[in-house]
């Protein structure tokens, strides 16, 4: 199974490549498929390619869900924000 991960663009170079951040983990990413990428944009990334932009609220919801799945897969109960 493959996952597309919401990520924040933190750097962009002239070649259309960028650095994305997910919970403090930074990776290289191709931004060539994104129209006018900007630092601070949230994008869906799969296999090192940003596929499309999403808004910050939606990115946060998706990341929270992925964190919950990670906790449950380890037999743990995630902390719930009230």
Secondary structure in CASP SS format (residue, H / E / C, confidence):
PFRMAT SS
TARGET T0000
AUTHOR 0000-0000-0000
METHOD secondary structure of the structure
MODEL  1
X C 1.00
X C 1.00
X C 1.00
X C 1.00
X E 1.00
X E 1.00
X E 1.00
X E 1.00
X E 1.00
X E 1.00
X E 1.00
X E 1.00
X C 1.00
X C 1.00
X C 1.00
X C 1.00
X E 1.00
X E 1.00
X E 1.00
X E 1.00
X E 1.00
X E 1.00
X C 1.00
X C 1.00
X E 1.00
X E 1.00
X E 1.00
X E 1.00
X E 1.00
X E 1.00
X C 1.00
X C 1.00
X C 1.00
X C 1.00
X C 1.00
X C 1.00
X C 1.00
X C 1.00
X C 1.00
X C 1.00
X C 1.00
X E 1.00
X E 1.00
X E 1.00
X E 1.00
X E 1.00
X C 1.00
X C 1.00
X E 1.00
X E 1.00
X E 1.00
X E 1.00
X E 1.00
X E 1.00
X C 1.00
X H 1.00
X H 1.00
X H 1.00
X H 1.00
X H 1.00
X H 1.00
X H 1.00
X H 1.00
X H 1.00
X H 1.00
X H 1.00
X H 1.00
X H 1.00
X H 1.00
X H 1.00
X H 1.00
X H 1.00
X H 1.00
X C 1.00
X C 1.00
X C 1.00
X C 1.00
X C 1.00
X C 1.00
X C 1.00
X C 1.00
X C 1.00
END
